Amino acid sequence: MTQTEPKTEPRRWARFARHYVEMVIAMFAGMIVLGLVQSAAGLELSHESEPELAYLLMAFNMSVGMTVWMRYRGHGWASTLEMCGAMFAPIVPLYPLLWLGLIDGMSLMVIAHVAMFPAMLAVMLRRLDEYAGHH
């Protein structure tokens, strides 16, 4: 073990953590900016009366923000689309719960948003070298 190895590993994880934070910021930036544009255009959807469409539109908005940032940082399309998939994947088990009346629209939004964070982490761990490397 060389003297540089112990320093290298913390740097890798620091880059990984920085990228994770960047993805969260980009996700919220997309949601907020495009949400404002939609609101100004009168295209708002209700989480209570149209939860399926409201969630899909919000996930799309978050994906746009992340796509812009990831492409700017030099990530390829495969990893970018995987990260966007983390915005949509949490809804798969939740829609049936909504349709069965076990959760309401606001619960769907909250649970899905909370589930996005570990989904994003899983996507990033899958490509650890890419997310912990230089960009």
LOTISE-106372 format. One record per residue (C-alpha): x, y, z. Coordinates in nm, 4 decimals. Layout:
N
ATOM          x          y          z
ATOM          X          Y          Z
...
//
This chain:
135
ATOM          x          y          z
ATOM     0.0000     0.0000     0.0000
ATOM     0.1483     0.3306    -0.1030
ATOM     0.1118     0.6525     0.0881
ATOM    -0.1178     0.7969    -0.1788
ATOM    -0.3778     0.5182    -0.1580
ATOM    -0.5381     0.6230     0.1727
ATOM    -0.5792     0.9786     0.0392
ATOM    -0.7181     0.8610    -0.2945
ATOM    -1.0104     0.6646    -0.1529
ATOM    -1.1550     0.9538     0.0518
ATOM    -1.1234     1.1759    -0.2559
ATOM    -1.3175     0.9243    -0.4630
ATOM    -1.5984     0.9192    -0.2068
ATOM    -1.5914     1.2983    -0.1807
ATOM    -1.6366     1.3210    -0.5594
ATOM    -1.9138     1.0630    -0.5368
ATOM    -2.0911     1.2584    -0.2602
ATOM    -2.0475     1.5851    -0.4512
ATOM    -2.2040     1.4310    -0.7590
ATOM    -2.4955     1.3005    -0.5529
ATOM    -2.5585     1.6480    -0.4128
ATOM    -2.5331     1.7932    -0.7637
ATOM    -2.7967     1.5462    -0.8835
ATOM    -3.0319     1.6422    -0.6006
ATOM    -2.9854     2.0117    -0.6789
ATOM    -3.0365     1.9535    -1.0523
ATOM    -3.3458     1.7433    -0.9792
ATOM    -3.5039     2.0165    -0.7682
ATOM    -3.3950     2.2899    -1.0100
ATOM    -3.5725     2.1107    -1.2947
ATOM    -3.8805     2.0574    -1.0822
ATOM    -3.8948     2.4208    -0.9702
ATOM    -3.8033     2.5935    -1.2962
ATOM    -4.0248     2.3828    -1.5217
ATOM    -4.2974     2.3861    -1.2581
ATOM    -4.2948     2.7667    -1.2698
ATOM    -4.3110     2.7608    -1.6493
ATOM    -4.6044     2.5205    -1.6400
ATOM    -4.7797     2.7284    -1.3783
ATOM    -4.7342     3.0448    -1.5841
ATOM    -4.8755     2.8586    -1.8852
ATOM    -5.1750     2.7362    -1.6817
ATOM    -5.0654     2.3712    -1.7037
ATOM    -5.0766     2.2830    -1.3351
ATOM    -5.1985     1.9397    -1.2323
ATOM    -5.3428     1.8576    -0.8916
ATOM    -5.1708     1.5961    -0.6782
ATOM    -5.5110     1.5106    -0.5351
ATOM    -5.7353     1.4966    -0.8420
ATOM    -5.4762     1.3905    -1.1037
ATOM    -5.1970     1.2244    -0.9040
ATOM    -5.0782     0.9918    -1.1816
ATOM    -5.0254     1.2687    -1.4354
ATOM    -4.9002     1.5160    -1.1740
ATOM    -4.6319     1.2712    -1.0637
ATOM    -4.5246     1.1810    -1.4169
ATOM    -4.4939     1.5473    -1.5091
ATOM    -4.2930     1.6211    -1.1960
ATOM    -4.0622     1.3229    -1.2614
ATOM    -4.0156     1.4467    -1.6168
ATOM    -3.9271     1.7950    -1.4918
ATOM    -3.6731     1.6535    -1.2478
ATOM    -3.5291     1.4359    -1.5233
ATOM    -3.4824     1.7353    -1.7518
ATOM    -3.2834     1.9147    -1.4818
ATOM    -3.0645     1.6124    -1.4206
ATOM    -3.0165     1.5459    -1.7917
ATOM    -2.8977     1.8991    -1.8553
ATOM    -2.6516     1.8838    -1.5680
ATOM    -2.5237     1.5331    -1.6398
ATOM    -2.4653     1.6047    -2.0066
ATOM    -2.2896     1.9291    -1.9128
ATOM    -2.0636     1.7283    -1.6792
ATOM    -1.9789     1.4850    -1.9598
ATOM    -2.1834     1.1798    -1.8643
ATOM    -2.3014     0.9487    -2.1404
ATOM    -2.6602     0.8837    -2.2345
ATOM    -2.6765     0.5416    -2.0664
ATOM    -2.5895     0.6722    -1.7195
ATOM    -2.8032     0.9824    -1.7746
ATOM    -3.1085     0.7760    -1.8655
ATOM    -3.0487     0.5438    -1.5699
ATOM    -3.0500     0.8442    -1.3382
ATOM    -3.3717     0.9687    -1.4988
ATOM    -3.5187     0.6222    -1.4510
ATOM    -3.4642     0.6669    -1.0769
ATOM    -3.7243     0.9465    -1.0930
ATOM    -3.9854     0.7167    -1.2454
ATOM    -3.9079     0.3792    -1.0835
ATOM    -4.0560     0.4552    -0.7391
ATOM    -4.4006     0.5002    -0.8881
ATOM    -4.4275     0.1420    -1.0163
ATOM    -4.5314    -0.0134    -0.6825
ATOM    -4.7189     0.2991    -0.5714
ATOM    -4.9758     0.3364    -0.8489
ATOM    -5.1554     0.0111    -0.7562
ATOM    -5.1672     0.1279    -0.3928
ATOM    -5.3220     0.4543    -0.5131
ATOM    -5.5755     0.2775    -0.7335
ATOM    -5.6752     0.0462    -0.4478
ATOM    -5.7334     0.3472    -0.2251
ATOM    -5.4574     0.2471     0.0186
ATOM    -5.2759     0.5795    -0.0300
ATOM    -5.3902     0.9182    -0.1559
ATOM    -5.2287     1.1504    -0.4091
ATOM    -5.0235     1.3442    -0.1560
ATOM    -4.8948     1.0241     0.0054
ATOM    -4.7975     0.9007    -0.3402
ATOM    -4.5940     1.2172    -0.3971
ATOM    -4.4222     1.2038    -0.0594
ATOM    -4.3377     0.8325    -0.0725
ATOM    -4.2127     0.8540    -0.4321
ATOM    -3.9942     1.1549    -0.3573
ATOM    -3.8411     0.9852    -0.0541
ATOM    -3.7806     0.6683    -0.2594
ATOM    -3.5999     0.8644    -0.5306
ATOM    -3.3007     0.9298    -0.3072
ATOM    -3.2019     0.5650    -0.2518
ATOM    -3.2902     0.4916    -0.6164
ATOM    -3.0455     0.7608    -0.7272
ATOM    -2.7843     0.6218    -0.4896
ATOM    -2.8309     0.2709    -0.6318
ATOM    -2.7873     0.4006    -0.9871
ATOM    -2.4697     0.5812    -0.8852
ATOM    -2.3258     0.2820    -0.6994
ATOM    -2.3858     0.0728    -1.0116
ATOM    -2.1421     0.3013    -1.1945
ATOM    -1.9151     0.3867    -0.9040
ATOM    -1.6066     0.4546    -1.1162
ATOM    -1.7968     0.7026    -1.3321
ATOM    -1.9500     0.8946    -1.0428
ATOM    -1.6429     0.8834    -0.8189
ATOM    -1.4030     0.9666    -1.1012
ATOM    -1.3019     1.2971    -1.2498
ATOM    -1.5623     1.5074    -1.4299
//
